[in-house]
Amino acid sequence: MISPRQLVLVSLLTLVSCTLALGQSPLSVDPRWPQKPGDVTWAAVSGLDVDAQDNIYLFTRNQPAVQVYRPDGSLVRAWSPASCRGAHHVRIDPAGNVWLPDFRSHVLQKYSPEGKLLLTLGERGKAGNDPKHFDGVTDVAVLPEGDLFVSDGYGNRRVAHFDRDGRFVGQWGTEGTAPGQFALPHSIVADRQKRLYVADRNNARIQVFDARGKLLAVWDDLLTPWGLFMTKHGELWVCGSSRVKKGDGWMIAPPPDQLVMKLSLEGKVLLRAPLPTIQAGAAKPGQVDWVHAVAADSQGIVYLGDIQGKRAQKFTVRAAPAPRP
């Protein structure tokens, strides 16, 4: 029988080997996270978010689709929404409610943290481009006063605005490659100044708007963005791949590589982390495959969810080496 001391040594050696597997990446994986119970399964992990207590919410395309883990990896709760076939991103609003977009069912639903359905926007199974319908809804940004900005991307190419009670306010965006147009608005977040950052994935750019839909900036020289996360300190995490433009198609497949970036709100790259991809055989800790979602907690710990790899992983950010005197 292995002793506790030997078990600790094995864990440390595993952590070292996983760190080495990431090469010169500034991200170091925790191979022991999470402690997923044997009866809880994952499919594509398309959504990640972090609540005020640093609990990590996963949205996966399998039941129970919503799984909540502590930073130490223990499971808090898991529950099943009405549908997860088209699970996409997940967002926790300032009041702690859970927002789940289902791009295949064309609905955006609001739940309590325990899984009670509170609101449905859109009509299940019916696509449209009007105040009561979505077509391939992908994400939502919720402002502190409750206004909703929904990226409606796979069929429509728009951002739709609703008030806190779910009443339609307006929309902007059409299909195209010109500034302010979209090829696929795939993720959306907001900062404290109510600026909205949209991952226009198939145009390989991030576009910045004010809350009225006025275009403020276009960042088209960074990466192909798949998922966005805004920290409370005003830093924008982005996951995706090197720039590949595809125009109006549904999917850029397979991505040429896998990247995570941290950006300032002016679009300056603060951190760039290439990630190793899953090769033939069993996936190793730290490897990803079609990374789709990124989130960061109050301590700067980064979580990634991917589609093909069908898992979520936890990473710490290594301190930058001190400059030589």
Stockholm file with secondary structure:
# STOCKHOLM 1.0

chainA/1-325         MISPRQLVLVSLLTLVSCTLALGQSPLSVDPRWPQKPGDVTWAAVSGLDVDAQDNIYLFTRNQPAVQVYRPDGSLVRAWSPASCRGAHHVRIDPAGNVWLPDFRSHVLQKYSPEGKLLLTLGERGKAGNDPKHFDGVTDVAVLPEGDLFVSDGYGNRRVAHFDRDGRFVGQWGTEGTAPGQFALPHSIVADRQKRLYVADRNNARIQVFDARGKLLAVWDDLLTPWGLFMTKHGELWVCGSSRVKKGDGWMIAPPPDQLVMKLSLEGKVLLRAPLPTIQAGAAKPGQVDWVHAVAADSQGIVYLGDIQGKRAQKFTVRAAPAPRP
#=GR chainA/1-325 SS CCCHHHHHHHHHHHHHHHHHHTTTCSEEECTTCCCCCTTCCCSCEEEEEECTTCCEEEEESSSSCEEEECTTSCEEEEECCSCCTTBCCCEECTTSCEEEEETTTTEEEEECTTSCEEEEESBTTBCCSBTTBCSSEEEEEECTTCCEEEEECSSCCEEEEECTTSCEEEEECCBSSSTTCBSCEEEEEECTTCCEEEEEGGGTEEEEECTTCCEEEEECSSCEEEEEEECTTSCEEEEEESCCCCTTCSCCCSCSSCEEEEECTTSCEEEEEECCBCCSSSCCTTCBSSEEEEEECTTCCEEEEETTTTEEEEEEECCCCCCCC
#=GC SS_cons         CCCHHHHHHHHHHHHHHHHHHTTTCSEEECTTCCCCCTTCCCSCEEEEEECTTCCEEEEESSSSCEEEECTTSCEEEEECCSCCTTBCCCEECTTSCEEEEETTTTEEEEECTTSCEEEEESBTTBCCSBTTBCSSEEEEEECTTCCEEEEECSSCCEEEEECTTSCEEEEECCBSSSTTCBSCEEEEEECTTCCEEEEEGGGTEEEEECTTCCEEEEECSSCEEEEEEECTTSCEEEEEESCCCCTTCSCCCSCSSCEEEEECTTSCEEEEEECCBCCSSSCCTTCBSSEEEEEECTTCCEEEEETTTTEEEEEEECCCCCCCC
//
